[in-house]
Each structure stands twice: as structure tokens, then as C-alpha cells.
């Protein structure tokens, strides 16, 4: 039962070692002229004080206020200007120039973006974008990853139906809880569709006494708070669908309808149409070139993924699939920000994936058949 949890620990240690090697050898700086590109879009979710406890499967989505300050300081110390997403897209399309720039983005619409991030970034005069999933603001969609964390945290066993068979998953300690979380997440994001995913979460929440509406109420902004945030000159509000579904796992008409619903609600509530979009989840199984075509047809100026990387001149050809740099709550070290900005970690990551795929043969072939899962 602890194998998956051990693998998580091994991966985290491996990433930490890789950053240590890049810093200690200076390899990142050596590679930078070839890999750092023209800018970077940073991705965040929560900004709040660190939580205690060994079971925090969503910790990668949380950074502390101190680390946010440190990250802004390191970005600027590396010679990057922090600019709005509007300006960044314009610069990307116009070519490299002599400026390097960074964009700060937050996904979903958490209240701490207003209460904690805004005062810090106002003090630092750093513009930022918040991508709002309207269903989460209206409390009609589910923070399913956080609901699942709460179900597992509060129980020693979770009875879960998979492939029509009901079985109990032991979760008595942190190791078992992490294994349980990963197993259920894999099933919900890879084995069943988005609609069934939410049905399963609603059933689990009801069975184990987790109030999904209360969870959203405690963490997400209200519309009045979104309007307050949107009125600040430093802030850009972007779209993030309505239901927070993985677009590529929906059929084309459903994906388009969810994007349009979120966009229209934002326009109605805020009085202006959002120009920029962030894919929910945004990883390879959750977003496809078909989805980029949908967003381009709707008229967005840019769309950001969670695919890791810095901005390169090649991104100007397709601003509907922009990479981002995740400020991961498991690696809150200012030195990591320095390495991200060299672009070296992402170049090495792509090289490792290419090698693992048979030196490009399998990965190149698979791109001919984009997944809709």
C-alpha cells in the first residue's frame, strides 16, 4: 500500500537533487543563453500560511506569503520586469527585443488571492492575473481535489467503488492516506469521464459528511470579492471555464459550451469580456490542440497551460498553448526560482521525456492522434 507514496517521496527527492546539482555546478547558468527564452509565466493557486500535518496531498498548490515576496524579489534580481499578461502577449508577438519579462498568474479564484496576495503584490507593485472558474464562485462546481483530501484526512478507511466493485482502502496513517489519494485521483482523472468524476466525488462527500458547498464558501471568493479584485489596476481577470472540467476529456461541443458559459458569466458580472484563458489542469491528458482551436475561434488573445516551460519565440506562433512555471509549494526555495528562469530545468525535463519515449519515436507518433481523454 505504501509503494505509491514512496514513489512520490522518491520523485520529490530527485527533483530537489536536480535543483541542487543545477545550482552547485552552475549548469543552469551555462545553459541559460540557449534555454532561458524571453520571459516566463508563473502559476500559483493559494497564498496562505503553511499548514501543519503530514498528509497534505495538495501542498503543491499552496505557497506562503513570505515565498511570494521572495519569488518576486528573485524574478526582479534576475533582470526580469513583472508585467501584465496583456503586455506580455504583445511583446511575445512582436519578438524578443531586449527585455525579459515575467507574468504572475493565479488559478481558480481563491479568497486568499484577494486577502493575502493582493496586499503583498500592491506593496511590491507587481501586476498579476487571476483566472476565475465561475462555477466555483457560484458554489455549483466542486473543489473535488480538496474534498477528497478532507474525506481521506478524516477517516481510517475509504470505501470506494471502482469498475463496479466496492472495496475499502485503508488510510490509517500519512503514508496510507497519500497512497489512497493518489489511487483515487488516478481513477478520477484517467479512468472515468469528467461527469462521472463529479458524481463519484458527490457520493463520497455525502457518505463521509463533507459539505461541498461549505468547502467552496470557505475558500473561494464571492462575486463582490471578485469585483473588488477586478477593480484594482494591477489585476487582470481571466477565464477558467465554468465547471473546471478538463477540456480534452469532454466532447467538442461540451468543451466549447463550458468555456462560453464561464466567459459570459464573467462578462455579465464584471462588465467586460475576459481576453485570456487558463486551461483547468492543463496537462497533456487534459488539453489538446482541438481545445486551442476552440479558444482561438471564440476570440481569446492567449491561453496558458500547466505544461512546464519558459516563453520562447516559437510560442508567438501559437499563444493558445503557452507554458507556465509552477511555483510549487513543495519547493519553496528562492534558489529554485533562479534555476527556473534559466530555462535549464525544462530543457532537461523535455530531454528526459524524449529519451524515455524512445528518442522521440513514440512521442512523435502519438502527436498524430491527440487524446480526447
NORTATA-V63560 format. One record per helix or strand. SS is the DSSP state (H for helix, E for strand). FROM is the first residue (numbers start at 1). LEN is the number of residues. If there is no record, write none. Layout:
BEGIN
SS/FROM/LEN, SS/FROM/LEN
END
This chain:
BEGIN
H/3/23, H/27/9, E/39/6, E/46/2, H/59/3, E/62/2, H/65/13, E/80/3, H/85/10, E/100/9, E/110/1, H/111/13, E/128/5, H/134/4, H/144/10, E/157/6, E/165/6, H/174/18, H/194/15, H/212/8, E/220/1, H/223/8, E/235/5, H/247/3, H/252/19, E/276/3, H/289/10, E/302/7, E/311/1, H/313/5, E/322/5, H/334/9, H/344/13, H/361/6
END
